[in-house]
């Protein structure tokens, strides 16, 4: 098993998981953010749940929290933690191989810290609030290795454009592990942007692992940074 599969197996309380296998797991963190918060809350009420099963592991992050009576009422009633957007970095601590679930594409940023970010539908998130579990199918995994020096400016933008041109929509539904020495030349924000972009390409799960996939994957692509050029921005 690779780093993604190992993390999912732990949360599913299984010794092994395999691509194509359907599992149920308990996420370590649930993050509600963006406009989808209102859809999640509405769905939660429609399902008639009496409580949020993991309130201390559930966080709401949205701009202008004080302007939303609905969100504040939900937080107070069910004990869910409210976060200002700038407080999200607190969730980055000790996330390696932990599963963090969200609806917005921004959830992918946590893959830069070794977390396993699961992007789910508002309906799936609402159900998870009430029952505590998420169901998913283990994806096949592709390992992308970036090696060499990243010279010049707009490093991440150039990497993203190269990945887009190389893969187009062929990453849809895959688990993606990014590794290689080039990653060590990026700062935290650049790494967050890179893992978020994997979800924009259609990846099901995206993580950074400079030391490699740490297990078997279905496909490997090795890229030398001298192949990456261009100055346009994604």
SEMIGU-308046 format. One record per residue (C-alpha): z, y, x. Coordinates in steps of 0.02 Angstrom, whole numbers, plus 50000, padded with zeros to 5 digits. Each point is the difference from the previous one (the first is absolute). Layout:
[node [Z; Y; X]],
...
//
This chain:
[node [50000; 50000; 50000]],
[node [49965; 50178; 50057]],
[node [50115; 50151; 49989]],
[node [49949; 50039; 49820]],
[node [50019; 49821; 49939]],
[node [50168; 49979; 50088]],
[node [50071; 50154; 49914]],
[node [49937; 49945; 49830]],
[node [50066; 49823; 50025]],
[node [50173; 50066; 50040]],
[node [50006; 50106; 49842]],
[node [49933; 49855; 49896]],
[node [50133; 49886; 50077]],
[node [49869; 49877; 50060]],
[node [49974; 49919; 50170]],
[node [49812; 50028; 49996]],
[node [49870; 50091; 49897]],
[node [49812; 49979; 50005]],
[node [49849; 50108; 49952]],
[node [49961; 49976; 49816]],
[node [50178; 49947; 49957]],
[node [50083; 50089; 49855]],
[node [50179; 50052; 50036]],
[node [50141; 50101; 49923]],
[node [50111; 50107; 50110]],
[node [50138; 50130; 49994]],
[node [49946; 50162; 50088]],
[node [50123; 50086; 50116]],
[node [49950; 50172; 49938]],
[node [49911; 50066; 49845]],
[node [49925; 50175; 50018]],
[node [49941; 50097; 49848]],
[node [49894; 50151; 50044]],
[node [49864; 50115; 49935]],
[node [49937; 50012; 49822]],
[node [50018; 49812; 49979]],
[node [50189; 50024; 49980]],
[node [49977; 50051; 49819]],
[node [49890; 49848; 49961]],
[node [50129; 49885; 50081]],
[node [50145; 50075; 49902]],
[node [49903; 49992; 49836]],
[node [49954; 49817; 50032]],
[node [50181; 49961; 50047]],
[node [50061; 50068; 49833]],
[node [49865; 49906; 49905]],
[node [50058; 49837; 50080]],
[node [50175; 50034; 49933]],
[node [50093; 49966; 50161]],
[node [50184; 50042; 49991]],
[node [50020; 50043; 50184]],
[node [49914; 50020; 50169]],
[node [50045; 49840; 50091]],
[node [50003; 50075; 50176]],
[node [50046; 50184; 49979]],
[node [50065; 50023; 50178]],
[node [49834; 49937; 50069]],
[node [49894; 50106; 49881]],
[node [49946; 50175; 50048]],
[node [49905; 50137; 49909]],
[node [49905; 50126; 50106]],
[node [49905; 50142; 49918]],
[node [49972; 50186; 50023]],
[node [50101; 50118; 49889]],
[node [50124; 49866; 49946]],
[node [50109; 50132; 49917]],
[node [49856; 50044; 49882]],
[node [49992; 49826; 49924]],
[node [50133; 49964; 49869]],
[node [49927; 49828; 49969]],
[node [50016; 49947; 50183]],
[node [50174; 50070; 50020]],
[node [50058; 49916; 49839]],
[node [49929; 49833; 50058]],
[node [50085; 50018; 50169]],
[node [50169; 50041; 49925]],
[node [49993; 49866; 49867]],
[node [49949; 49857; 50114]],
[node [50076; 50054; 50168]],
[node [49832; 50020; 50088]],
[node [50002; 50106; 50159]],
[node [49902; 50164; 49999]],
[node [49915; 50051; 50162]],
[node [49923; 50165; 50050]],
[node [49830; 49962; 50081]],
[node [50066; 50051; 50171]],
[node [50139; 49872; 49983]],
[node [49881; 49852; 49997]],
[node [50013; 49984; 50189]],
[node [50174; 49928; 49974]],
[node [49917; 49846; 49927]],
[node [49908; 49972; 50164]],
[node [50158; 49937; 50086]],
[node [50019; 49813; 50028]],
[node [49848; 49956; 49894]],
[node [49922; 49868; 50112]],
[node [49939; 49853; 49896]],
[node [50083; 50070; 49845]],
[node [49899; 50011; 49840]],
[node [49979; 50172; 49922]],
[node [49911; 50013; 49833]],
[node [49912; 50152; 49927]],
[node [49856; 50054; 49889]],
[node [49924; 50147; 50095]],
[node [49891; 49976; 50154]],
[node [50130; 50093; 50104]],
[node [50103; 49841; 50000]],
[node [49886; 49941; 50140]],
[node [50080; 50122; 50122]],
[node [50152; 49887; 50014]],
[node [49893; 49868; 50083]],
[node [50009; 50109; 50156]],
[node [50182; 49950; 50019]],
[node [49978; 49812; 49984]],
[node [50035; 49997; 49813]],
[node [49890; 49899; 49883]],
[node [49939; 50123; 49868]],
[node [49945; 49927; 49833]],
[node [49896; 50113; 49888]],
[node [50018; 49944; 49819]],
[node [49953; 50063; 49827]],
[node [50118; 50111; 49898]],
[node [50023; 49854; 49879]],
[node [50050; 49882; 50142]],
[node [50120; 50130; 50070]],
[node [50082; 50028; 49829]],
[node [50023; 49813; 49979]],
[node [50074; 49987; 50175]],
[node [50128; 50135; 49958]],
[node [50062; 49892; 49858]],
[node [49986; 49823; 50069]],
[node [50015; 50034; 50187]],
[node [49848; 49902; 50058]],
[node [49816; 50027; 50040]],
[node [49867; 49866; 49987]],
[node [49853; 50000; 50121]],
[node [49869; 49889; 50079]],
[node [50010; 49981; 50189]],
[node [49843; 50084; 50071]],
[node [49894; 49939; 50144]],
[node [50035; 50104; 50154]],
[node [49889; 50089; 50123]],
[node [50065; 50060; 50169]],
[node [49920; 50156; 50073]],
[node [50039; 50034; 50183]],
[node [49971; 50173; 50076]],
[node [49998; 50007; 50189]],
[node [49964; 50137; 50126]],
[node [50038; 50185; 50022]],
[node [49989; 50118; 49852]],
[node [49936; 50160; 50076]],
[node [49970; 50168; 49918]],
[node [50059; 50068; 49834]],
[node [49995; 49932; 49822]],
[node [50044; 49826; 50062]],
[node [50050; 49927; 49832]],
[node [49856; 50083; 49908]],
[node [49878; 49921; 50122]],
[node [50082; 49829; 49982]],
[node [49997; 50013; 49809]],
[node [49817; 50047; 50000]],
[node [49958; 49857; 50115]],
[node [50095; 49875; 49892]],
[node [49914; 50067; 49845]],
[node [49828; 49983; 50078]],
[node [50040; 49828; 50068]],
[node [50081; 49920; 49848]],
[node [49945; 50103; 49849]],
[node [50073; 49899; 49854]],
[node [50021; 49834; 50092]],
[node [50189; 50024; 50019]],
[node [50031; 50001; 49812]],
[node [50138; 49877; 49958]],
[node [50041; 49957; 50181]],
[node [50162; 50013; 50094]],
[node [49962; 50108; 50152]],
[node [50097; 50000; 50164]],
[node [49958; 50137; 50125]],
[node [50049; 49968; 50180]],
[node [49952; 50038; 50178]],
[node [50053; 50116; 50140]],
[node [49911; 50150; 49924]],
[node [50132; 50011; 49863]],
[node [50131; 50047; 50130]],
[node [49905; 50163; 50029]],
[node [50027; 50060; 49821]],
[node [50149; 50098; 49933]],
[node [50096; 49954; 49843]],
[node [49897; 50108; 49881]],
[node [49837; 49934; 50072]],
[node [50060; 49821; 49973]],
[node [50051; 50041; 49821]],
[node [49827; 50071; 49966]],
[node [49917; 49846; 50074]],
[node [50095; 49874; 49895]],
[node [49975; 50105; 49843]],
[node [49813; 49996; 50034]],
[node [50001; 49810; 49998]],
[node [50042; 50010; 49814]],
[node [49861; 50127; 49974]],
[node [49884; 49867; 50070]],
[node [50063; 49878; 49868]],
[node [50123; 49900; 50105]],
[node [50133; 49908; 49900]],
[node [50131; 50017; 50138]],
[node [49989; 50097; 50162]],
[node [50119; 50001; 50149]],
[node [50002; 50055; 50181]],
[node [50051; 49870; 50128]],
[node [49959; 50057; 50179]],
[node [50055; 49830; 50067]],
[node [49875; 49907; 49892]],
[node [49996; 49901; 49837]],
[node [50141; 49884; 50058]],
[node [49918; 49853; 49916]],
[node [49840; 49931; 49928]],
[node [49873; 50113; 49914]],
[node [49835; 49962; 49916]],
[node [49897; 50127; 50098]],
[node [50012; 50104; 50160]],
[node [49904; 50159; 50045]],
[node [50023; 50078; 50172]],
[node [49947; 50181; 50024]],
[node [49989; 50095; 50164]],
[node [50043; 50183; 49977]],
[node [49845; 50056; 50097]],
[node [49903; 49938; 49848]],
[node [50088; 50129; 49892]],
[node [49917; 50170; 49998]],
[node [49959; 50143; 49882]],
[node [50094; 50156; 49948]],
[node [49984; 49999; 49810]],
[node [50158; 49973; 49898]],
[node [50036; 49874; 49863]],
//
